[in-house]
Amino acid sequence: MPPVHLHPTELALLACLAALACVCVAASRSDAPRGVALPFVFDTRATCAPPCKHAGLCIRNNTCFCSRGYEGETCQYASCYPKCKNGGQCLRPGKCRCPPGFGGKYCHKVTCESGCWNGGECIAVNGVAKCICPSSWAGSKCQEAICPQGCRNGGSCVAPGICSCPEGWLGGACHTAVCSRPCLNGGKCISPETCRCRAPYSGPRCEEKKKTH
Ligand SMILES: *[C@@H]1O[C@H](CO)[C@@H](O)[C@H](O)[C@H]1NC(C)=O
């Protein structure tokens, strides 16, 4: 198709198209057709359905000329330069929405949600942000201390190697029962306030000697 001729109003419009390689002539007061030769066909009666988005121009039937930073059939997609990394989505030119675990203007930085505690380091493993924990700490945020000895009887590991024991238990692994009054006659405190007695003794503290008949 031959190049089209444009009116001054259309010229002003075209002057706004930054990316366009055209030669613009000064707008004339004359009504005589004057104008520019475009490198593509600009049909002023063109209709685009659905319409061009993000200030794109309908230059031919169903052909949009997108403004800078947008692309797609109807200029519906924002384009980001540099591109959004790590699966980030371009929301509008220069603005990426990052997937969980990534941050920065282009989603190029790895971030561990809620951070890494206790000296853990946030790194990307196969595209997924993870805390790498120092030995003696574990969990997604390195929030769990490791007690190699184990914490028994309902104790919880509160710091590396340190158990917090429930009432009635003591010891590094909460393995020692507490009998506030000691077990007598060779009895053994086997759980809080509970003695296991040696024969022939019995009673709460093994203080009674069984009667023999
Ligand atoms: C564009 O579409 C309109 C209406 O749909 C139609 O009348 C016109 O002929 C089309 N123009 C071209 C160049 O195909």
The ligand as a MOL file (V3000), in Angstrom:
LIG
                    3D

  0  0  0     0  0            999 V3000
M  V30 BEGIN CTAB
M  V30 COUNTS 14 14 0 0 0
M  V30 BEGIN ATOM
M  V30 1 C -11.1960 -1.7150 8.6470 0
M  V30 2 O -12.3970 -2.1010 9.2670 0
M  V30 3 C -13.4980 -1.3480 8.8750 0
M  V30 4 C -14.6850 -1.7410 9.7390 0
M  V30 5 O -14.5290 -3.0310 10.2880 0
M  V30 6 C -13.7450 -1.5630 7.3890 0
M  V30 7 O -14.8590 -0.8230 6.9750 0
M  V30 8 C -12.5090 -1.1460 6.6270 0
M  V30 9 O -12.6660 -1.4330 5.2620 0
M  V30 10 C -11.2790 -1.8470 7.1560 0
M  V30 11 N -10.1050 -1.2890 6.5080 0
M  V30 12 C -9.1780 -2.0270 5.8850 0
M  V30 13 C -8.0270 -1.3000 5.3340 0
M  V30 14 O -9.2980 -3.2480 5.8020 0
M  V30 END ATOM
M  V30 BEGIN BOND
M  V30 1 1 1 2
M  V30 2 1 1 10
M  V30 3 1 2 3
M  V30 4 1 3 4
M  V30 5 1 3 6
M  V30 6 1 4 5
M  V30 7 1 6 7
M  V30 8 1 6 8
M  V30 9 1 8 9
M  V30 10 1 8 10
M  V30 11 1 10 11
M  V30 12 1 11 12
M  V30 13 1 12 13
M  V30 14 2 12 14
M  V30 END BOND
M  V30 END CTAB
M  END
